[in-house]
Amino acid sequence: MIRKWLRSLQKPSQSPPPKCDICALSATNYMKIEVKSLDLNELSKVLLRLCDGCKDEALSKYNNNGLPAPIIRWNKEGD
């Protein structure tokens, strides 16, 4: 009886924060990478959980300028 009462006072267990896939620190960012095979037939999508330091490293490695991909607007009229 007392054990049930004590268990009711405990906090509900929370899931731990996600860990960085590279360095195992607390992840704050998600990065989605698409990878094609050499024969260009198969497309694989990979979701990475990254901390701030690893995110900067991955952006500098895969995006030489360190800038996000540009957003291109397309009009049907051709303006």
C-alpha positions as CSV (number, residue, x, y, z in Angstrom):
1,M,0.0,0.0,0.0
2,I,2.8,2.4,0.9
3,R,4.7,1.5,-2.2
4,K,1.8,2.3,-4.4
5,W,1.4,5.7,-2.7
6,L,5.2,6.4,-3.1
7,R,5.1,5.5,-6.8
8,S,2.2,7.9,-7.3
9,L,4.4,10.7,-6.0
10,Q,7.2,10.0,-8.5
11,K,7.5,12.0,-11.6
12,P,6.6,10.3,-14.8
13,S,9.6,9.1,-16.7
14,Q,10.6,11.2,-19.6
15,S,12.4,10.0,-22.6
16,P,16.0,11.2,-22.8
17,P,16.9,13.9,-25.4
18,P,18.1,12.7,-28.7
19,K,21.8,12.2,-29.0
20,C,24.0,13.4,-31.9
21,D,24.8,10.6,-34.3
22,I,28.4,11.7,-34.6
23,C,29.6,12.8,-31.1
24,A,26.8,11.6,-28.8
25,L,26.2,15.0,-27.3
26,S,22.6,16.3,-27.0
27,A,21.2,16.8,-30.6
28,T,19.5,20.1,-31.4
29,N,19.2,19.8,-35.2
30,Y,18.0,17.3,-37.8
31,M,19.6,17.0,-41.2
32,K,18.1,15.0,-44.1
33,I,20.6,13.8,-46.7
34,E,19.7,12.1,-50.0
35,V,22.2,9.7,-51.4
36,K,22.2,8.1,-54.8
37,S,23.9,4.9,-55.8
38,L,26.7,5.0,-58.5
39,D,24.4,3.7,-61.2
40,L,21.8,6.4,-60.2
41,N,19.0,3.8,-59.9
42,E,18.5,3.9,-56.1
43,L,17.9,6.9,-53.9
44,S,18.4,6.5,-50.1
45,K,17.3,9.1,-47.6
46,V,19.2,9.4,-44.3
47,L,18.0,11.5,-41.3
48,L,20.8,12.6,-39.0
49,R,20.5,14.0,-35.5
50,L,23.3,16.6,-35.0
51,C,24.5,19.0,-32.3
52,D,25.5,22.5,-33.2
53,G,29.2,21.8,-33.7
54,C,28.6,18.7,-35.9
55,K,26.0,20.6,-37.9
56,D,28.5,23.3,-38.8
57,E,31.0,20.7,-39.7
58,A,28.6,18.8,-41.9
59,L,27.4,22.0,-43.6
60,S,31.0,23.0,-44.4
61,K,31.8,19.5,-45.7
62,Y,28.7,19.0,-48.0
63,N,28.0,22.7,-48.8
64,N,31.2,24.5,-49.7
65,N,29.8,28.0,-49.2
66,G,28.2,27.2,-45.9
67,L,25.0,28.8,-47.2
68,P,21.6,27.1,-47.3
69,A,20.3,26.0,-50.7
70,P,18.7,28.9,-52.6
71,I,14.9,29.2,-52.9
72,I,13.9,29.6,-56.5
73,R,10.5,30.9,-57.2
74,W,8.9,29.8,-60.4
75,N,6.0,31.6,-62.1
76,K,3.8,30.0,-64.8
77,E,3.7,33.2,-66.7
78,G,7.5,33.3,-66.9
79,D,7.8,36.7,-65.1
